[in-house]
Structures are given as structure tokens and as C-alpha cells.
């Protein structure tokens, strides 16, 4: 399915979207490397840019109401990308990608609480690593670059905090990981489309300098914070997990 959609774009840039997505999320601090991000965003065409924007906005604004489906789809995509990378070693990337993606998607439904905790931990690691790397990248010194290389410290902190948050504040954990993932995907789509416009291409390409290490994290995390506030305030009851303590008392009991 991914190969057919990629070929429908009709350009060499969309030859294999899985390679591009795997490269973008191949490391947790990817947003803190603007030069690498601009290069990879150039490989995303118009078709996939629109797909990313739609999927990202749905996840950003309505992720809590649709959290079960969002969790399953994210598990599927993580499995597909991981399986694609692993399958390259045995020249069966699409077979391994399909099998692993299907396995994680099917397993996520009955183990929803643990799947949410896992996704919350991964998004927390992504958040911590990028903030760590971006702050360190602002320092134009060898010490700053050395600190940026220890992005795994921020990733570990985010993994622990957000992973445990899922078992304490379940709703907040869902809103957090849907907001951050949705904002990041939408941001990738928007920039991919803007790079197709010559006027914007030059401006965005100038962000590849190390002095702008905070640009991509800001573009992703500020909308994520807005989405988190909106989702938390309007939090629909339809997607809220049912608990025994939340049941309303009957009229007879009243």
C-alpha cells in the first residue's frame, strides 16, 4: 500500500516514503538537527505532505476522542517502519514491515493501557531528546556539541516520566502523546509543501545552520502545547476510558 501511494506522486522524491520516514525518526533528537531535517523534508512530495497534514491535525485536535484508533495506527506505523529497517538485512523489508506492523497493531487493541504507556514513553523520549539537543545546540562551542551528543539523557528522562504518567494520569498521557505526535507530523507535512514553493524553499533551507537548532522543536512543540490545552479542556466523553469509579449513581440509589 505504501509503495503504491508513493508511486502515485509521480516524482523521484517519493520513490520510497518508508526510507524517508525511517530516516527522519531514526534518532530521537531529529528535530535538533535542522540541516538533516531540511534535506529529508525535500524528499517528501506534495501527496505525502497533504497526507501528513491531515493525519497530524486529526491527531492533534481530536486524538483523545479517537485515542484507541490513534494508538492502533501509531503501533502499526511504528511496526512497519521498524520492520522495514530490520527487513533490509534479509532483503525482505516489505514482508517484515507488514508482519511486524500487523502484529503490533493487533496486540495494541487488547493491551490498550500498556500500548498507551509505551507510546507515551516513546513520545516523552522524543520530547526530552529534542529539547536536550536543541538547548545544547544553541551553544557554539565544542562543549555544547558534546552535550548535544548526550541527548539520550533527555530521552531517558522523558521516557521514564511520560511512561509512568500513563499509569497515574491516563487522560493526560493520551492528550500528551497525541498532541506531540500530531503536531510533529503536521509540521513535517506543512514544511514539505512549503519546500515545493521556490520562494519558501530558500528561506527554509537557511534554517539548516546550527544557530537555528531551536526552530524545528519550536514549530512542533508550540502547536503541540496548544493542542494539548484544547484537547484537555474540551476532552470528549466518547473517547474517555470507562472506570468503575466513574459510573454515575442511579436514581434509585439517590
C-alpha positions in Angstrom: 0.0 0.0 0.0 2.8 2.4 0.9 4.7 1.6 -2.3 1.5 2.3 -4.4 0.9 5.6 -2.8 4.5 6.6 -3.1 4.5 5.8 -6.9 1.3 7.8 -7.4 3.1 11.1 -6.6 5.0 10.7 -9.9 8.3 12.1 -8.7 11.6 10.6 -7.8 11.4 12.2 -4.4 8.5 10.0 -3.4 10.2 6.7 -4.6 10.0 5.2 -1.1 8.3 7.1 1.7 9.3 4.5 4.2 13.0 5.3 3.7 12.4 9.0 4.3 10.2 8.5 7.4 12.6 5.9 8.9 15.4 8.4 8.4 13.5 11.3 10.0 12.6 9.3 13.1 15.8 7.2 13.0 17.0 9.1 16.1 15.1 10.7 18.9 16.7 14.1 18.6 16.0 14.5 14.9 14.3 18.0 15.3 17.5 19.3 16.8 19.4 18.8 13.6 17.9 21.3 11.2 20.3 20.7 8.3 19.4 17.0 8.3 15.7 17.7 8.6 15.7 20.1 5.6 17.4 17.6 3.5 15.0 14.8 4.4 11.9 17.1 4.0 13.0 17.8 0.4 12.4 14.1 -0.3 8.7 14.3 0.7 6.4 15.4 -2.1 3.1 17.1 -2.3 0.9 14.0 -2.0 2.5 12.8 1.2 2.7 16.4 2.5 -1.1 16.6 2.3 -1.5 13.2 3.9 0.8 14.2 6.8 -1.1 17.5 7.4 -4.5 15.8 7.5 -3.4 12.9 9.8 -1.4 15.3 12.0 -4.3 17.7 12.5 -6.8 14.9 13.3 -4.4 13.5 15.9 -3.6 17.0 17.3 -7.2 18.2 17.7 -9.2 15.0 18.2 -6.6 12.5 19.4 -8.3 12.0 22.8 -11.7 11.2 21.3 -10.1 8.8 18.9 -7.3 7.6 21.1 -8.0 3.9 20.6 -7.7 4.2 16.8 -4.8 6.6 17.1 -3.0 4.1 19.3 -3.5 1.2 17.0 -2.5 3.2 13.9 0.7 4.5 15.6 1.5 1.0 16.7 1.0 -0.1 13.1 3.2 2.6 11.7 6.0 2.0 14.3 5.9 -1.7 13.4 6.0 -1.0 9.7 9.0 1.4 9.9 10.9 -0.8 12.4 10.2 -3.9 10.3 11.2 -2.1 7.1 14.6 -1.3 8.6 15.1 -4.8 10.0 13.9 -6.4 6.8 16.7 -4.7 4.8 19.2 -7.1 6.4 17.4 -10.1 4.8 16.2 -8.4 1.6 12.6 -8.8 2.7 11.8 -5.3 4.0 8.1 -5.2 2.9 7.3 -8.6 4.3 8.9 -7.9 7.6 7.3 -4.5 7.7 3.9 -5.9 7.1 4.2 -8.7 9.6 5.6 -6.6 12.4 3.2 -3.7 11.8 0.2 -6.1 11.9 1.5 -7.8 15.0 1.9 -4.6 16.9 -1.5 -3.2 15.7 -3.4 -6.3 16.7 -1.6 -6.6 20.0 -2.2 -2.9 20.9 -6.0 -3.3 20.9 -6.4 -5.8 23.8 -3.4 -4.3 25.6 -4.6 -0.7 25.2 -3.4 0.6 28.6 0.1 -0.8 28.1 0.2 0.4 24.5 -0.7 3.9 25.6 2.0 3.7 28.3 4.5 2.6 25.7 3.6 5.3 23.2 3.6 7.9 26.0 7.1 6.8 26.9 8.3 7.0 23.4 6.8 10.4 22.8 8.3 11.5 26.1 11.7 10.3 25.0 11.3 12.1 21.7 10.3 15.3 23.6 13.2 15.1 26.1 15.9 14.2 23.5 14.9 17.1 21.2 14.7 19.7 24.0 18.1 18.5 25.3 19.7 18.5 21.9 18.2 21.9 20.9 19.3 23.6 24.1 22.8 22.2 23.8 22.9 23.1 20.1 22.5 26.8 20.8 26.0 26.9 22.3 28.5 27.5 19.6 31.3 25.6 21.3 32.8 22.1 21.4 31.3 21.6 24.9 27.8 22.4 23.5 28.3 19.8 20.8 29.5 17.2 23.3 26.4 17.9 25.5 24.2 17.6 22.4 25.6 14.1 21.8 24.3 13.0 25.2 20.7 13.5 24.0 20.0 10.0 25.3 19.9 11.5 28.9 17.0 13.7 28.0 15.4 10.8 26.1 15.7 8.6 29.2 14.2 11.2 31.5 11.2 11.8 29.1 10.7 8.0 28.7 10.5 7.4 32.5 8.4 10.5 33.3 5.8 10.1 30.5 5.8 6.3 30.7 4.8 6.4 34.4 2.4 9.2 33.7 0.2 6.8 31.7 -0.5 4.7 34.9 -1.2 7.8 37.1 -2.9 10.3 34.8 -4.3 8.2 31.9 -6.2 11.1 30.1 -3.2 13.5 30.3 -0.9 10.9 28.9 -3.2 10.3 25.9 -3.6 14.0 25.3 0.2 14.5 25.6 1.3 11.8 23.1 -1.5 12.6 20.6 -0.7 16.3 20.7 3.0 15.9 20.3 2.9 13.2 17.6 0.1 15.1 15.7 1.9 18.4 15.8 5.1 16.9 14.6 3.5 15.0 11.7 1.5 18.1 10.7 4.7 20.3 10.9 6.5 17.8 8.6 3.7 18.0 6.1 3.5 21.8 6.1 7.2 22.2 5.6 7.3 19.6 2.9 4.7 21.5 1.0 6.4 24.9 1.5 9.6 23.4 0.2 7.9 22.8 -3.1 7.5 26.6 -3.5 10.7 28.3 -4.7 10.1 31.4 -2.6 9.8 29.4 0.6 12.5 26.9 -0.3 15.3 29.4 0.1 14.0 30.6 3.5 13.5 27.2 4.9 16.9 26.0 3.6 18.5 28.8 5.6 17.3 27.1 8.8 19.9 24.4 8.2 22.5 26.4 10.1 23.4 25.3 13.6 22.3 28.7 15.0 18.7 27.7 14.4 18.7 24.5 16.5 15.5 25.6 18.2 13.5 26.2 15.1 12.1 22.8 14.4 11.4 22.0 18.1 9.5 25.2 18.4 7.5 24.6 15.3 6.5 21.2 16.6 6.1 21.7 20.4 4.3 25.1 20.4 1.3 23.7 18.3 1.5 20.6 20.5 1.1 22.7 23.6 -1.9 24.5 22.0 -3.4 21.1 21.0 -2.8 19.7 24.5 -4.7 22.7 26.0 -7.6 22.4 23.6 -7.9 18.6 24.0 -7.7 18.8 27.7 -10.4 21.5 28.1 -12.9 20.0 25.6 -12.0 16.3 26.3 -14.9 14.4 24.8 -16.6 11.8 26.9 -16.9 9.4 23.9 -13.2 8.5 24.0 -12.8 8.6 27.7 -11.9 5.2 29.2 -14.5 3.8 31.5 -13.6 3.1 35.1 -15.6 1.6 37.8 -15.3 4.7 40.0 -16.6 7.0 37.2 -20.1 5.3 37.0 -22.9 7.7 37.7 -25.2 6.7 40.6 -28.6 5.5 39.7 -31.8 7.4 40.6 -32.8 4.6 42.9 -29.6 4.8 44.8 -30.0 8.6 45.0 
